[in-house]
Structure formats: structure tokens, C-alpha cells
């Protein structure tokens, strides 16, 4: 049954499992140099694209393509739980945990939840402290209660979260083989050792079997979390082989490189393509930790498509508010989707009271605050998760547009992030036909509520309608197709 489910997910995402194999003698310095060279090339490419954009013909109509783009999957991120339990700011911790999960995965029908692999459970080789997973298991239990169909995506949590004095890394020091020493000035330092992929693979297997013993299946597994310079493709291929050999048909789909940005990740994928190949990766993953300075997303996606792999952003750092910026910030989310990314989750869905840009906040009195960006994300998820993206034109004056079809439900999004209204924008959906004489219109404007407002707009024909898009406004049209 597990193998059937895995194959179904692979089919939905359009995976291929082939990869080239050729020896490569790369080193860390060369990878870093290539990333810097790529950064220079990106600036030239962007300048060229900007010149082409300025010279293009005017676009007055939003047109939706007939051909389906990539399938879409969305998630929530509870990998770190800084605002879950008691803190100095919120001594009681979050008092509305059940409500949080009902909102995060019950009302918002995400495909998966990202959770942590906690190295604090195995700080000493051969020991296992189950209590290190108490909070994580509480999160997972509440998730399943709110949505029995939700999947789990596990990612190694930085070991410094368990041991403050530990070096930066995603595995216990006995796997990283790091050694502590005292320098000539009496300062405690760490010397990096030789990473042990066999032990890392076995560590992952123990984690997966522990979760099974608690009644949870891990559907997706990060082989690593950033650390591209140290954790190279050859080592991860060994890890993957051990995981798949031990777990058989119950092995999760494996993600890599979950890189810090697209430049470093692209260089890592190039190395993997030469040696040991990319067949051990099921899903190509990245983060955009440096925001718009993370490199060329298009080039990263091209690499993955050559490998016949789906692309996920497993720490997307721009699903964010605060409330007065939430609508405008969807331009970065839409850019990911327009660029070919098919799996997206934010980075840490829950924050403290100060973090007014998060979807959810634990207030100092322990109450839960739900922010505007959550309601926008919820609308996107509930109308396109497990559906497909369709390319759209961007009419002059608008910031971005996207469209999706899930079953017979179509959604078309228009963002005007400028201070000038754009009037009478025609929207045409090609050869498809709208069911009914009106379309549902959900809007977020500078002066409406966090949840947005719902209206109806009359169609101009069975496959088109015209809309005025106010300044600093986000609109989602939702309608059934005949």
C-alpha cells in the first residue's frame, strides 16, 4: 500500500528517476567560485530581460493558457517550535494549540506539514531520548486530528537547537565527526571532521522507524537542510541508498539539496549530475534564504527539469506580512509559481507577538493571533492544492497574475501592488466556459478586513469578464467551469 501511494505521488508530480553518472573531482572552493560567477551572470541576464520588457508591446488583457503547467502542493512549517511552549515573552506558551492546527491544516487544506528531525534525541551514539520529540509529536498528533489526510515532511533541525555550544550543522557531532578543542587563548573551538554518511543514513532510518512506532508515516524526507558545502552529493547518495535498503517500500520520497539559495544549490546539482548522478533524489529542493538575492530561480528550475524532477521551495521566506504588506508580498509567491516551483511552504508558520509578519502569532498572554497572510494563503491552498498552474499574461499596470484549475474549479489571481488603480482589465480564459452568469470575487484591499471581502462580478461572456483593480489590491476570482 505504501509503495502504491509513493508511486501515485511520483506520477502526480511528473517525476523521472534517471540521472547521469560520471566522476568529478570538485572541491568546496570551486563550488563557491562557480556560485559567485553565476551571480555575476545573473545580473547581466536580469539587465537584458529588463531591456526586453521595456521594448515589448503593450499587454491589455489577462489571458489564461490552455496548456497545464506544473501540479501544485502546499505545506505549513512547524520545524522549529520557538513559540509553541513557555518562553520569556509568553510564560504560558501557546494556549490555543488545538485551534492553531484546526486553522493550519484543517481549514487550510495543505498537503503536508514540515516537522523536525531532532538531533537532541541522539546526542550520544547508541542512546535515544524519546522526550526530545514530545513537542514535535504533540504537533503531529494535533495535525492528524485536524486533518487525517495531511502528510508529514521531515527535515533535520540544526543541532545547535539542542546543544547551544555545538558547531553549525544538521546532525549530531558523532555523525559530523566534529571534534572540540581549546585554542591557545583558552577559547573553545570545533574542528570539522569527515562526515559519516553511513551513520547518517542509519540515523535517519531509526528516526523513521521511531515515527512509525508512534503511528506516524513520514512521506517526504530532507536528506539535509542547507550545508551544501559540507554535505556533498556523493555522501548523500550513500545515505539515500542505506535509507531505501532499510525501509524498502516504506521509504519516503527523498529531497535534496534544500540549499541556502539557488546559486549554491545549482552548483551542488551540477556536481551531483557528474558524480554520483541524481537518481537518489526524488524531489529537487531549495530555500531562498537571501530573498530576491538568492540567485536565478529560472536556471535552478531548468536544471531540475533536465533531471525530470519536480522543484520545491521548502523554506520560502516571502509568505509573509505584516497585514499592510501581505497582499503586495504575494508577488514573490506568484514569482515562484510562475517560475515552475510546484511545492511550497513558508519558513516557520508560527511566531511570537513581535513577529507580525508570520501567519500565526503566539501573543504574550498565550492567545493565538491569526494574520492576514494566512487568509490569503488559505484561499490559494484550498482552491489549487493538488491542482495545476496555468500560465497567464500580466496586463500593463498590474504587478503579477496567476491561474489554477483544480477539478472543475478555476481561480485567477490579479495583484496591483502600485498606488495607481488599473481600470477595465479584460480577463479571458480561452476556450473554456464559465458556469453561471457571475464569478466569485475575493479581495484584499488597504481598508478591508484580514479575511478579505467576497463579492460577485457579472461575466461579459461565457469565457471572459472585466474588472477594475484598485491600488494596492489583490483579487482572486473563483468559478466553476462547464
C-alpha positions as CSV (number, residue, x, y, z in Angstrom):
1,X,0.0,0.0,0.0
2,X,2.8,2.4,0.9
3,X,4.6,1.7,-2.4
4,X,1.3,2.4,-4.3
5,X,0.9,5.7,-2.5
6,X,4.5,6.7,-3.3
7,X,4.1,5.8,-7.0
8,X,0.9,7.8,-7.2
9,X,2.7,10.9,-5.7
10,X,5.5,10.5,-8.2
11,X,3.0,10.3,-11.0
12,X,1.2,13.4,-9.8
13,X,4.4,15.4,-9.6
14,X,5.6,14.1,-13.0
15,X,8.9,12.6,-11.8
16,X,11.6,10.8,-13.7
17,X,14.2,8.9,-11.8
18,X,17.1,9.0,-14.2
19,X,20.5,10.6,-13.6
20,X,23.9,10.8,-15.3
21,X,26.9,9.1,-13.7
22,X,30.4,10.4,-14.2
23,X,33.3,11.1,-11.9
24,X,34.0,14.6,-10.7
25,X,36.8,16.0,-8.5
26,X,35.1,19.1,-7.3
27,X,36.1,20.9,-4.1
28,X,34.5,23.5,-1.9
29,X,36.5,26.4,-3.2
30,X,35.5,25.7,-6.8
31,X,31.8,25.4,-5.9
32,X,32.0,28.8,-4.1
33,X,33.7,30.4,-7.1
34,X,31.1,29.0,-9.5
35,X,28.3,30.4,-7.3
36,X,30.0,33.9,-7.4
37,X,30.4,33.6,-11.2
38,X,26.8,32.6,-11.5
39,X,25.8,35.7,-9.5
40,X,27.6,38.0,-12.0
41,X,25.9,36.3,-14.9
42,X,22.5,36.7,-13.2
43,X,22.9,40.5,-13.1
44,X,23.7,40.6,-16.8
45,X,20.7,38.4,-17.6
46,X,18.4,40.5,-15.5
47,X,19.5,43.7,-17.2
48,X,18.9,42.1,-20.6
49,X,15.5,40.9,-19.5
50,X,14.6,44.4,-18.2
51,X,15.5,45.9,-21.6
52,X,13.4,43.4,-23.5
53,X,10.5,44.0,-21.1
54,X,10.7,47.8,-21.8
55,X,10.6,47.2,-25.5
56,X,7.7,44.8,-25.6
57,X,4.3,45.5,-27.0
58,X,1.6,46.7,-24.6
59,X,-0.4,44.0,-22.8
60,X,-4.0,44.9,-22.1
61,X,-5.7,41.6,-21.5
62,X,-5.1,38.8,-18.9
63,X,-5.1,35.6,-21.0
64,X,-5.0,32.2,-19.4
65,X,-3.0,29.5,-21.3
66,X,-4.7,26.3,-22.4
67,X,-1.8,24.0,-21.5
68,X,-1.5,22.9,-17.9
69,X,1.7,23.8,-16.1
70,X,3.2,22.1,-13.0
71,X,1.0,20.4,-10.3
72,X,0.8,22.3,-7.1
73,X,1.3,21.2,-3.5
74,X,1.5,23.4,-0.4
75,X,2.6,23.0,3.2
76,X,2.9,24.5,6.6
77,X,6.2,24.7,8.6
78,X,6.5,23.7,12.2
79,X,10.1,22.6,12.0
80,X,11.2,24.8,14.9
81,X,8.8,25.5,17.7
82,X,10.2,28.6,19.3
83,X,6.7,29.9,20.1
84,X,4.9,26.7,21.0
85,X,5.9,26.1,24.6
86,X,6.7,28.6,27.5
87,X,9.0,31.4,26.7
88,X,10.2,34.6,28.5
89,X,7.7,36.6,26.3
90,X,4.8,34.1,26.7
91,X,5.3,32.3,30.0
92,X,2.3,30.0,29.4
93,X,3.3,29.1,25.9
94,X,0.5,28.9,23.3
95,X,-2.8,28.1,25.0
96,X,-4.7,27.5,21.7
97,X,-2.7,24.7,20.2
98,X,-5.7,22.7,19.0
99,X,-7.2,25.8,17.4
100,X,-3.9,26.6,15.7
101,X,-3.8,23.2,14.0
102,X,-7.5,23.3,13.1
103,X,-6.7,26.5,11.2
104,X,-3.3,25.5,9.8
105,X,-4.2,22.1,8.4
106,X,-8.0,21.6,9.0
107,X,-9.5,24.8,7.5
108,X,-6.4,25.3,5.3
109,X,-6.2,22.0,3.4
110,X,-2.4,21.9,2.9
111,X,-0.8,18.7,1.5
112,X,1.9,18.4,4.1
113,X,3.4,19.8,7.3
114,X,7.2,20.2,7.8
115,X,8.4,18.8,11.1
116,X,11.9,18.4,12.7
117,X,14.2,15.6,13.0
118,X,15.7,16.5,16.4
119,X,19.3,15.5,16.8
120,X,18.8,16.1,20.6
121,X,17.3,12.6,20.7
122,X,20.7,11.0,19.9
123,X,23.4,13.3,21.3
124,X,25.4,10.2,22.2
125,X,25.7,7.4,19.7
126,X,23.7,4.3,20.8
127,X,21.3,6.2,23.0
128,X,17.8,7.6,22.2
129,X,15.9,10.1,24.3
130,X,12.2,10.0,23.2
131,X,11.4,13.1,25.2
132,X,13.3,15.2,22.6
133,X,10.2,14.6,20.4
134,X,7.5,15.5,22.9
135,X,6.6,18.8,21.4
136,X,7.0,17.5,17.8
137,X,4.7,14.6,18.5
138,X,2.2,16.9,20.1
139,X,2.2,19.0,16.9
140,X,1.8,15.9,14.7
141,X,-1.0,14.4,16.8
142,X,-3.0,17.7,16.6
143,X,-2.3,17.9,12.9
144,X,-3.8,14.4,12.3
145,X,-6.8,15.2,14.5
146,X,-7.5,18.3,12.4
147,X,-6.8,16.6,9.0
148,X,-6.3,12.8,8.9
149,X,-5.1,13.1,5.3
150,X,-2.2,15.5,5.9
151,X,1.3,14.2,5.1
152,X,4.5,14.8,7.0
153,X,7.8,16.2,5.6
154,X,10.7,15.7,8.0
155,X,13.8,17.9,7.9
156,X,17.0,17.8,10.1
157,X,16.9,20.6,12.6
158,X,20.2,22.5,13.3
159,X,22.0,20.7,16.1
160,X,22.6,24.0,17.9
161,X,18.9,24.0,18.8
162,X,19.7,21.0,21.1
163,X,23.2,21.9,22.2
164,X,24.0,25.7,22.1
165,X,27.8,25.1,22.2
166,X,27.7,22.7,19.2
167,X,29.1,23.7,15.8
168,X,26.7,24.6,13.0
169,X,25.3,21.5,11.3
170,X,22.2,19.3,10.9
171,X,23.5,16.1,12.5
172,X,24.8,15.1,15.9
173,X,28.6,15.7,16.2
174,X,29.3,11.9,16.2
175,X,27.9,11.8,12.7
176,X,29.6,15.0,11.6
177,X,32.8,13.7,13.3
178,X,33.5,17.2,14.7
179,X,36.0,17.5,17.5
180,X,36.0,20.1,20.3
181,X,39.4,21.6,21.3
182,X,40.7,24.6,23.2
183,X,42.9,27.1,21.3
184,X,46.0,28.8,22.7
185,X,43.8,31.6,24.1
186,X,41.7,29.2,26.1
187,X,38.7,29.5,23.7
188,X,36.6,26.5,22.9
189,X,36.6,25.7,19.2
190,X,35.4,22.9,16.8
191,X,37.5,21.2,14.2
192,X,35.4,19.8,11.4
193,X,35.8,16.1,10.8
194,X,34.9,13.8,8.0
195,X,31.1,13.4,7.7
196,X,30.0,9.8,8.0
197,X,27.1,9.1,5.5
198,X,26.6,5.5,6.6
199,X,25.9,6.6,10.1
200,X,23.7,9.5,8.9
201,X,21.7,7.0,6.8
202,X,21.2,4.7,9.8
203,X,20.3,7.7,12.0
204,X,17.5,8.6,9.5
205,X,16.2,5.0,9.5
206,X,16.0,5.0,13.3
207,X,14.0,8.2,13.1
208,X,11.6,6.8,10.5
209,X,11.0,3.7,12.5
210,X,10.5,5.6,15.7
211,X,7.9,7.7,14.0
212,X,6.2,4.5,12.7
213,X,6.2,3.2,16.3
214,X,4.2,6.3,17.3
215,X,1.7,5.8,14.5
216,X,3.1,8.4,12.0
217,X,4.3,7.9,8.4
218,X,6.9,10.3,7.0
219,X,6.0,10.8,3.3
220,X,8.8,13.2,2.5
221,X,12.4,13.4,3.9
222,X,15.0,16.0,3.6
223,X,18.4,14.3,3.2
224,X,19.9,17.5,4.6
225,X,19.0,21.1,5.5
226,X,21.3,23.6,3.7
227,X,25.0,22.9,4.4
228,X,25.7,22.4,0.7
229,X,29.5,23.0,1.0
230,X,30.0,20.3,3.6
231,X,27.3,17.7,2.7
232,X,28.2,16.8,-0.9
233,X,26.2,14.7,-3.4
234,X,28.4,11.6,-3.0
235,X,27.7,11.4,0.7
236,X,24.0,11.9,0.3
237,X,23.8,9.2,-2.3
238,X,25.3,6.8,0.3
239,X,22.7,8.0,2.9
240,X,19.9,7.5,0.4
241,X,21.0,4.0,-0.5
242,X,21.0,2.9,3.1
243,X,17.6,4.5,3.8
244,X,16.0,2.8,0.8
245,X,17.6,-0.5,1.5
246,X,16.4,-0.5,5.2
247,X,12.9,0.9,4.5
248,X,12.1,-0.8,1.2
249,X,8.6,0.0,0.0
250,X,8.1,2.2,3.1
251,X,10.9,4.6,2.2
252,X,9.8,8.2,2.0
253,X,10.4,10.4,-1.1
254,X,13.8,12.0,-0.7
255,X,14.5,15.7,-1.1
256,X,17.9,17.5,-1.8
257,X,19.8,19.7,-1.7
258,X,17.4,22.1,0.2
259,X,20.1,24.7,-0.4
260,X,20.6,28.1,1.2
261,X,19.8,29.7,-2.2
262,X,19.5,28.9,-5.9
263,X,23.2,29.6,-6.8
264,X,24.7,27.3,-4.2
265,X,22.0,24.7,-4.9
266,X,22.6,24.9,-8.7
267,X,26.3,24.3,-8.3
268,X,25.5,21.3,-6.0
269,X,23.2,19.8,-8.6
270,X,25.8,20.2,-11.3
271,X,28.2,18.3,-9.1
272,X,25.6,15.6,-8.5
273,X,24.9,15.3,-12.2
274,X,28.6,14.4,-12.9
275,X,29.0,12.2,-9.9
276,X,27.2,10.2,-8.4
277,X,24.2,11.1,-10.5
278,X,20.9,12.4,-9.4
279,X,18.9,9.2,-9.3
280,X,18.9,9.1,-5.5
281,X,16.9,12.4,-5.4
282,X,13.1,12.2,-5.8
283,X,12.4,15.9,-5.4
284,X,14.8,18.8,-6.1
285,X,14.5,21.3,-3.3
286,X,15.9,24.8,-2.4
287,X,15.4,27.7,0.0
288,X,15.5,31.4,-0.8
289,X,17.1,32.5,2.4
290,X,18.6,35.6,0.8
291,X,15.2,36.6,-0.6
292,X,15.5,38.3,-4.1
293,X,19.3,38.0,-3.8
294,X,19.1,34.2,-3.8
295,X,20.1,33.8,-7.5
296,X,18.4,32.9,-10.7
297,X,15.3,30.7,-10.0
298,X,14.7,30.0,-13.7
299,X,18.2,28.5,-14.1
300,X,17.7,26.3,-11.0
301,X,14.3,25.1,-12.3
302,X,15.8,24.3,-15.7
303,X,18.4,22.1,-14.0
304,X,15.7,20.2,-12.2
305,X,13.6,19.8,-15.3
306,X,16.5,18.3,-17.2
307,X,16.6,15.7,-14.5
308,X,12.9,15.2,-14.8
309,X,12.3,16.2,-11.2
310,X,9.8,18.5,-9.5
311,X,11.1,21.6,-7.7
312,X,10.0,22.5,-4.2
313,X,10.9,25.6,-2.1
314,X,11.0,24.1,1.4
315,X,11.7,27.3,3.2
316,X,10.1,30.1,1.2
317,X,10.9,33.3,3.1
318,X,8.3,35.5,1.5
319,X,4.9,34.1,2.5
320,X,4.7,37.0,5.0
321,X,3.0,40.1,6.2
322,X,2.6,42.4,8.1
323,X,-1.0,43.0,7.3
324,X,-0.4,46.1,5.3
325,X,2.2,44.4,3.1
326,X,0.6,40.9,2.9
327,X,-1.2,41.4,-0.4
328,X,1.8,43.1,-2.1
329,X,4.1,40.3,-0.9
330,X,2.2,37.7,-2.9
331,X,4.2,38.9,-5.9
332,X,7.1,36.9,-4.6
333,X,4.9,33.8,-4.1
334,X,3.5,34.2,-7.6
335,X,7.0,34.5,-8.9
336,X,7.9,31.1,-7.5
337,X,4.8,29.5,-9.1
338,X,5.3,31.3,-12.5
339,X,8.9,30.1,-12.4
340,X,8.0,26.4,-12.1
341,X,8.1,25.7,-8.4
342,X,5.4,23.0,-7.6
343,X,5.8,22.5,-3.8
344,X,5.9,25.5,-1.4
345,X,5.9,26.0,2.3
346,X,6.8,29.1,4.4
347,X,9.5,29.2,7.0
348,X,8.1,28.7,10.5
349,X,4.4,29.4,10.3
350,X,4.2,30.3,14.0
351,X,6.0,33.3,15.5
352,X,5.9,35.3,18.7
353,X,4.0,38.5,19.3
354,X,6.8,40.6,17.8
355,X,6.7,38.7,14.5
356,X,3.7,40.4,12.9
357,X,4.8,39.1,9.5
358,X,4.0,35.4,10.4
359,X,0.8,33.6,9.5
360,X,0.2,32.9,13.2
361,X,1.5,34.5,16.4
362,X,1.7,33.4,20.0
363,X,0.7,36.5,21.9
364,X,2.3,37.3,25.3
365,X,-0.8,36.2,27.1
366,X,-0.8,32.8,25.3
367,X,-3.6,33.6,22.9
368,X,-3.4,32.9,19.1
369,X,-3.4,35.8,16.6
370,X,-4.3,34.9,13.0
371,X,-2.8,37.3,10.4
372,X,-4.0,38.5,7.0
373,X,-1.4,36.5,5.1
374,X,-2.9,33.3,6.5
375,X,-6.3,34.0,4.9
376,X,-4.6,34.8,1.6
377,X,-2.6,31.6,1.7
378,X,-5.7,29.6,2.8
379,X,-7.6,30.8,-0.3
380,X,-4.7,29.8,-2.6
381,X,-4.3,26.4,-0.9
382,X,-7.9,25.5,-0.8
383,X,-8.5,26.3,-4.5
384,X,-5.3,25.0,-6.1
385,X,-3.6,22.4,-3.8
386,X,-3.3,19.2,-5.9
387,X,-4.5,21.2,-8.9
388,X,-2.4,22.7,-11.7
389,X,-0.9,26.1,-12.5
390,X,-1.8,27.7,-15.9
391,X,0.4,30.4,-17.3
392,X,-1.1,33.9,-17.6
393,X,-0.2,37.2,-19.2
394,X,0.3,40.3,-16.9
395,X,-1.6,43.3,-18.2
396,X,0.2,46.6,-18.0
397,X,-0.1,48.3,-14.7
398,X,-0.5,45.0,-12.7
399,X,2.3,43.5,-10.7
400,X,1.5,39.8,-11.2
401,X,-1.1,37.3,-12.2
402,X,-1.6,33.5,-11.8
403,X,-4.3,31.0,-12.6
404,X,-5.1,27.4,-11.5
405,X,-7.5,24.6,-12.2
406,X,-8.4,22.0,-9.6
407,X,-11.1,19.6,-10.8
408,X,-13.7,21.9,-12.4
409,X,-12.8,24.9,-10.3
410,X,-10.7,27.7,-11.8
411,X,-9.1,30.6,-10.0
412,X,-7.5,33.7,-11.5
413,X,-5.4,36.0,-9.3
414,X,-4.6,39.6,-10.1
415,X,-2.2,41.7,-8.0
416,X,-1.9,45.5,-8.2
417,X,1.0,46.4,-5.9
418,X,1.2,50.0,-7.1
419,X,-0.5,53.2,-5.8
420,X,-2.5,53.6,-9.1
421,X,-5.7,51.8,-9.9
422,X,-5.9,49.8,-13.1
423,X,-9.3,50.1,-14.7
424,X,-11.3,47.8,-17.0
425,X,-8.9,44.8,-17.2
426,X,-10.3,42.1,-19.5
427,X,-9.8,38.5,-18.3
428,X,-10.2,35.7,-20.8
429,X,-10.0,32.0,-20.1
430,X,-9.5,30.7,-23.6
431,X,-11.7,28.0,-24.9
432,X,-13.1,27.1,-21.5
433,X,-16.6,28.2,-20.4
434,X,-17.7,29.7,-17.1
435,X,-20.7,28.1,-15.4
436,X,-23.2,30.8,-14.4
437,X,-23.5,34.5,-15.1
438,X,-21.3,35.7,-12.2
439,X,-17.9,34.8,-10.7
440,X,-17.0,34.9,-7.0
441,X,-14.5,37.8,-6.3
442,X,-12.4,37.7,-3.1
443,X,-10.5,40.9,-2.5
444,X,-7.8,42.2,-0.1
445,X,-7.5,46.0,-0.2
446,X,-5.8,48.5,2.1
447,X,-9.1,49.2,4.0
448,X,-10.8,45.8,4.4
449,X,-10.6,43.0,7.0
450,X,-7.9,40.4,7.3
451,X,-10.2,37.7,5.9
452,X,-10.8,39.7,2.8
453,X,-14.2,40.6,1.3
454,X,-16.4,38.5,-1.0
455,X,-18.4,39.9,-3.9
456,X,-19.9,38.7,-7.2
457,X,-18.9,40.0,-10.6
458,X,-21.0,39.7,-13.7
459,X,-19.3,38.0,-16.7
460,X,-19.1,39.7,-20.1
461,X,-19.3,36.4,-22.0
462,X,-19.1,32.7,-21.2
463,X,-15.3,32.8,-21.2
464,X,-14.5,36.4,-20.1
465,X,-15.1,39.2,-17.6
466,X,-13.7,42.7,-17.0
467,X,-12.5,44.0,-13.6
468,X,-11.2,47.3,-12.1
469,X,-8.2,46.5,-9.9
470,X,-7.7,49.1,-7.2
471,X,-4.4,50.4,-5.9
472,X,-2.6,48.0,-3.5
473,X,-5.2,45.3,-4.1
474,X,-5.2,41.6,-4.5
475,X,-8.1,39.8,-6.2
476,X,-8.9,36.1,-6.5
477,X,-11.7,35.1,-8.9
478,X,-13.2,31.6,-8.3
479,X,-15.7,29.9,-10.5
480,X,-16.8,26.5,-11.9
481,X,-16.1,25.5,-15.5
482,X,-18.8,23.9,-17.6
